[in-house]
Amino acid sequence: MIATFNALLLIAETDAGTTRAAMAALDLGEVSADVVELYEPLAEDKKVALTLMPGPAVVIEGNRSLIAQALANLVDNAIKYTPAGGKVRIRVNVTSDGVELSVADTGPGIPAADRPRVTERFVRLEASRNSPGTGLGLSLVAAVAHFHNAELVLEDNAPTGLKAVLRFPKMAIRSVPGAPLKSAAE
């Protein structure tokens, strides 16, 4: 009950833009490495390979606690729904539009028709009704994305699985060592 209440409170705070936590420069690779370290034992227990893919060092303006919580929710879901022998991969990637932080798995995925619904509070798809959860995880991730002027995109991870992507706009990027950034005006 307390975890559910705290999740609802955090969603409400991020939706309202009144979260208590401060924005600061944060390295998405470091946050990702911390989440991988936290979830490695769970992945090993489930016999799922959890990997942080090599990528550029990207520093964005954000709230470390919120970004870590959102990523943890995505990784937890990916491990939960990926069968033994499957893979979960986390990647930080710079694109022409900004930065992507993605979690891709080899689980059953989410049907395209259901993807808009799964970010609503308390929505659980029929396939997940027998597993623990409250239906708040993806709505929390979407709220954290919204707080950071980012978006949560759910797409196919061909050939199987789901790829959940947090897309941060260029304006969120503080630095990408070794790569010149264009200004927002360009």
N, C-alpha and C positions, 0 to 999 in steps of 0.2 A: 504494500500500500504506500509506504513512504517513497519507494523508488518511482512508482507511478505518479504520485503527487509531485515529486521533484522534477520529473520529466515534463509534466504539464506546466509547472511553474516556469521552467526554462523555456519552453515553447512560447508561452505567453509573453515572457520578458523579451525574447528575441523578436517576436512578431511586433511588439510595441516599440522596439528599439531602446528599451530601458534596462538592458542587462547590466548587472553590477560589475561585470568584468571589463577591463580596459583593452583598448586596441594597442598593438605594438608590432614592431618588426618580428617576423617569425619565419624560420626556415622550414618549408614544407617537408623536405627530406628528413630533417631531424624529428619532426612530429611523427612522420610516417614510421621511422625507425623505432621510436618509442612505442607506438601502437603495435608494431610487429613483435617487438620484444614482449609486450604484455600478453599478446594472443598466441605466441608460439606454443606454450604448453597445451592450450585447448586444441590447437590445430594438430599437434602431435597425437593427443589422445584420440582424436577423430580420424587420424591417419590421412590428413589433408595437408598438402604441401603449401605452406604460406611463404611467399617470396616478395621482397621489396626489390623491384626491378631497378637497374641503374638508370639514372637520369640526372638532369642538371640540378645544380644547387639554386633553388629559387627562394627568394625572400619576399614575402608579401606583408601588407599591413593587415593585421587580423587579431583575433582573440584566440590565443593558443589553447585555452581550456575548451572553448566552443568547437574549434576545428578538430581538436583531439577527440572530443566526445562524438562529433559527427562521423569522423573516420572510424572510431571504435565501433559505432553502431553498424556501419557498412561492413566492416570486417567480421563482426560478430554474426551478422546475418549471412554473409557469404560462407563462413565456416559451418554455421548451423544447417544450411540447406545444400551444401556440397557433400556428395557421398564419399565414403572412404576411397582413397586412391585419387581423389580429385585435386584440383589446384585452385588457389586463391592468389592473385597477383595484384600488388599495389604499385602504382606508377605515378610519378610527377612528370609532366610534360609541358613544355612551352609551345604555344601555338601562335598564329598570327593575331588571334583575338585576345590572348591572355594566357592563363595557366590552367591546366587540367590536373586534378588529383583524382585518380580512378582506382576502383576496386573491381576486378574482373574475376569471375568464378566459373567453374565447370559444372555447376548444379543444374537444376531443371529450368531456371530462369523464371521470368514473369511474363505471361502472355501480353502482347502489345495492347490489347483492349483493356487490360486491368492496370496498366502502369499509371495512368492518371489518378486512379482511386487509391493506390497504396500509400500515397503521401498524405492522405487524409487521416485525421486522428481516429484511433480505435478501429481502423479497417484492417481486417485479416482475411486473406484469401482462403478459400475452402481447403486448399492443399496444406495450409499451415495451421489449421485449427487444432491439430493434435500435438503441436509443439508449444513450448512455453513462450509467452510473450503477451504484450498488451495492445499491439497495433499502434504504438507511439514512436517506434524507432525511426522509420523513414519520414514521419511528419517532423520529428526533431531535426533530422538532417536537412530537410527542406527549409525549416525555420532558420537554422544556422546559415544556410546558403543565402537566404533572403537578407539576413542581417548583414552579410558581407557583400551585398550587391552581386552575388553569384547566383548560379542556378544548379539544381540537381537534375541530371538527365539520366534516365534509365534506358539502356539499349541492349540489343542482342550482343552476346559475346560469342561470335561464330567460332566453331560450329555449334557449341552448346553453352548454356549458362547466361548469366546476366553481367552487364558492365554498368556499374553506377559511377557517374562522373560528376564531380563538383567542378564547375567551370567558373573561374574567377576572371573578372575583366582585367584588361591591361592596366587600368588605373589602380588596381590593388597591388601590382608588382612594385616592390621597392628596389630589387636588384636581381640580376642573373649574372653571377660572376663569369667573366670571360665573354659576355655577349652584350653588345651595345643595345640599349632599348630605345625605341622611338618614343617621342613624346606623345601625349594624348592628342595633341593638335595635328600630328602627322597622319 
